[in-house]
């Protein structure tokens, strides 16, 4: 007879305690412990049988015929995963509510005409899924849909259908009968994911799990969930804007430096294959307070428009506000302008915005940020055929940036006439570019060349 043990588990980090605690000693969360029943079963004869069939192998004896990647038909998704989904792997897709996770995987499932797909939804009925597919204007006879929350039933149906790809929306809605806790709890998420992992590896079935996130923005459930899966994808973006970014925070079969960009439309998500053309304003007239930065997200170069507005403070304390750019770094750059370049901005309101609703962490955008701020301050426009790439140091120097050749090539492809780059970036052939390279070493030098 199996022994039943009751433990208290933290819903934030998964820490266990034999008694209830008001504060978790691991993550510091308050009132996060929930009583759950964990069953411990003694090993049976199946363990000995498994040892007889599962033997260690050398690299020469391991075959990889079944490891050909599955192309999902969405170029941006395949790029982020490193060329497609590997059979037997588990991909965890997380993001804010309403960001478009279910829409993305439904488009993927209905777009793969040559593969058998099983789409399991624990949040929507089959009628709701059909209505959403009708909104997308898509259909697919090779995609089977199942509305189920029992893990045992899901695995039984998957064994019967034998699909190439299994999609579960979402992992927080599944529950197993072996655990007597509610769906979405730490124990249920951990046990269900472990069972799906075992099934996927044994049957070479690729799995996509949709996961919820908590109020801090992290994936809900135990941290072990991210360790179990092979790839963790984050679907990011502001619901007030059209653009969505898909990036990998973990990828066992590819790079984590790739990202995909989508546009949310009424008929679903559309891939943005050339984001630079979408993120730069098409207005030909020069307007003060705008500058174009050549940035790198992952390993993909693209150009973004940075907008700044500097005005006299209406109240006693000047405001500092930024959208899509680190506010602390903005304050640092303003201090550099004050100390090293002699521009007095203490009594001015400064507002900064990255066009398109993107969030940029690339330090190479510093040069474009300070140029847009000064352009607005003195009300002199920067030529819209000029872009910038450079990191600004605390002493006012322009520091070198990585992958400068990719940035220059992207600016030249979009028809820019001149790009300001750090003088410290050397070792590349500048004659192969059709764009004029203006090498600078100090912020004062940049201002003299732009504003005279």
Secondary structure, DSSP 8 states (H G I E B T S, - for coil): --EEEEEEEETTT--EESS--SB-TTT--BS-EEEEEEEE----THHHHHHHH-----GGG---GGG--B--S-HHHHHHHTSSB-TT-EEEEEE-TTSSHHHHHHHHHHH-TTS-EEEEESSS-HHHHHHHHHHHT---TTEEEEE--BHHHHHHHHHHH--SEEEEE-GGG-B-TTS-S-TTSHHHHHHHHHHHHHHHHHHT-EEEEEE-B-TTSSBSS-THHHHHSSEEEEEE--TTSSEEEEEEEEETTS-SS-EEEEEEETTEEEE-S-HHHHHS----S--TTEEEEEEEETTEEEEEEEEEEEEE-SSSS--EEEESS-HHHHHHHHHHHHHTS----TTEEEEEEETTS-----GGGHHHHHHHHHHHHHT----TTEEEE-EE-TTSBEE--S-HHHHHHHHHHTT-SEEEEETT--SS-GGG-SSEEEEESBHHHHHHHHH-
